[in-house]
Amino acid sequence: RILFKIAFGNKSKNLKRYLSFFLIFVSFLMFLKTNKSLVLGDKTAHEVVLHFPQLCYFAAFALIQTGFTPNDFIANLKKTATDITKSH
């Protein structure tokens, strides 16, 4: 109920807040429909493929931007292990 109230409680405020995102999304869909691809230009030279190293770069960048450090990861692992052992 709380999430529903936050999402739909103040419609005019939310509309103003998210209208730009919606317009960008609709523009992107229109681009996809018109272009029939994500690529501009030579489609054979820019095929969409899954690139695992790029996913690792993104993950590292996202973790750095959020302030998540390796020490946080180790602390979370230790806490999870402790919680699991206490529950069993």
C-alpha positions in Angstrom: 0.0 0.0 0.0 2.8 2.4 0.8 4.5 1.9 -2.5 1.2 2.4 -4.3 0.6 5.6 -2.4 4.0 6.9 -3.2 3.7 6.0 -6.9 0.1 7.2 -7.4 -0.5 9.5 -4.5 0.5 12.8 -6.1 -0.1 12.3 -9.8 0.7 15.8 -11.0 4.0 15.8 -9.1 4.9 12.4 -10.4 3.9 13.3 -13.9 6.2 16.3 -13.8 9.0 14.2 -12.4 8.9 11.3 -14.8 7.6 13.0 -18.0 11.1 13.5 -19.4 12.0 9.8 -18.9 8.8 8.7 -20.6 9.4 11.0 -23.5 13.0 9.7 -23.9 11.7 6.1 -23.8 9.0 6.8 -26.4 11.6 8.5 -28.6 13.8 5.4 -28.3 11.0 3.1 -29.3 10.2 5.3 -32.3 13.9 5.2 -33.3 13.9 1.4 -33.1 10.8 1.2 -35.2 12.1 3.6 -37.8 15.6 2.3 -38.0 14.8 -1.4 -37.3 18.0 -1.6 -35.3 20.0 -0.1 -32.5 22.9 0.8 -34.9 23.3 3.9 -37.0 25.3 3.4 -40.1 26.9 0.1 -41.2 24.9 -2.6 -39.4 27.3 -5.4 -40.4 30.2 -3.7 -38.6 28.2 -3.1 -35.5 26.3 -6.3 -34.7 24.8 -6.7 -31.2 26.6 -9.4 -29.3 27.0 -10.4 -25.7 30.4 -9.1 -24.6 31.3 -10.5 -21.1 34.4 -8.3 -20.5 32.2 -5.2 -21.1 29.8 -6.5 -18.4 32.7 -6.8 -16.0 33.8 -3.2 -16.8 30.3 -2.0 -16.2 30.0 -4.0 -12.9 33.3 -2.6 -11.6 32.3 1.0 -12.6 28.9 0.7 -11.0 30.3 -0.7 -7.8 32.9 2.2 -7.6 30.2 4.8 -8.3 28.0 3.4 -5.5 30.9 3.5 -3.0 30.9 -0.3 -2.6 34.4 -1.5 -1.7 35.9 -5.0 -1.4 35.9 -4.6 2.3 32.1 -4.1 2.2 31.8 -7.3 0.1 33.9 -9.3 2.6 31.9 -7.9 5.6 28.6 -8.8 3.9 29.9 -12.4 3.2 30.9 -12.8 6.9 27.6 -11.5 8.1 25.7 -13.8 5.7 27.8 -16.8 6.8 27.1 -15.9 10.5 23.4 -15.5 9.8 23.2 -18.9 8.0 25.1 -20.7 10.8 22.9 -19.1 13.5 19.7 -20.1 11.7 20.7 -23.8 11.4 
